[in-house]
Amino acid sequence: MKAKALLEIAKEFGAPLYVYDAEKIASQFKRLSGAFEGVGNLRLNYAAKALSNVSVLRFMNHLGAGLDTVSIQEVKLGLMAGFQPESIIFTPNGVSLEEIEEASALGVQINIDNLSILEQFGSKYPNVPVCIRINPHVMAGGNSNISVGHIDSKFGISIHQIPHLLRIVELTQMKINGIHMHTGSDILDIDVFLYASEILFETAKNFKELEFIDFGSGFKVPYKSGDIETNIEELGKKLTTRFNQFCEEYGKELTLAFEPGKFLVSQAGYFLAKVNVVKQTTSTVFASVDSGFNHLIRPMLYGASHEIINISNPDGKERYYSVVGYICETDTFGSNRRINEISEGDILCFKNAGAYCFTMASNYNSRYRPAEVLWHDGKAHLIRKRETFDDILHNQVDVQGLFETPTAKVIAK
């Protein structure tokens, strides 16, 4: 999106504000689909946790995506957004049997990642098809905080536990219709990902009634000019060849599934914040904005680097700024960044703000969460209202009368 359009949106809806470009989401979906056009049956299950606004989910459904969910609430959001139950896969971690039963009752595909729940669910519902999440013990992600395929990960059933897994399946006579893995985010080394895929293929041979194999996702997108990213086209070519070969060996045409989240929405998102004050210290020039890690926590939590541009002064002379927030904590978005000269009242734009940004927002410091806008067909559509003080109090219970009113004498102390 162009700076002029973003400025107009900020004027109309205020700041801070999240803006999502539907055209970019669609082009990413088309790019990923095209990379695997040689696969007979391909399913792209959008990872709702990346950006779960119901209007964005409706758009994903419109594009033809399935839905990857990790909570019963995301399942219900998906159904509300128009997804058919059979196009939703439920891949939770560490949840109760009761939550899995609730999701199963809604008709969605269940994906189980631990032996305890697998045995309990299989014993009670042997006729309900289940997918199994495998931990291949391969780290394909680029950050230890977002790589989930390593040996100490809480996610998935270890490949070393396959004999135990097979015994549970045999004893319960449960139906296994899918095998799944997810190695982590920011995948750069395609060969490592393909190596993990071979482990999944080998595991799949143990099950005779599979319908799909889910390879997870975690494809890296560029966060700045010249940044490296996952070569989707090369991965598509290599994995397509290997997948089709496996289907021949297996004797059945299976569905190849992915669960892209960041790949589809990260670059489509923009976070707009207004500069409250420019503060010069002895060594640093701070640009403090009307936001903080209550709205965008990734730079502080993951060390994520979001490109920051001054859309109010795109042609101004570049200077060095540390962009910080208004939270009563250290909430630095970027240190010593070269940004076009900033003045108080300017609108700064944080790029790659579509994935794991608003969905991780909070009301810390009793601040309001921002509004969200979807840019579609050249028009801005409000898809979430800005919160108000009533929203802060909505579920609080004020126990008036429980405490005595302080006397003037106590107050004086």
Summary of the structure (lengths in Angstrom):
residues: 413
radius of gyration: 23.9
end to end distance: 57.6
largest distance: 85.9
contacts: 1367
relative contact order: 0.15
helix: 34%
strand: 24%
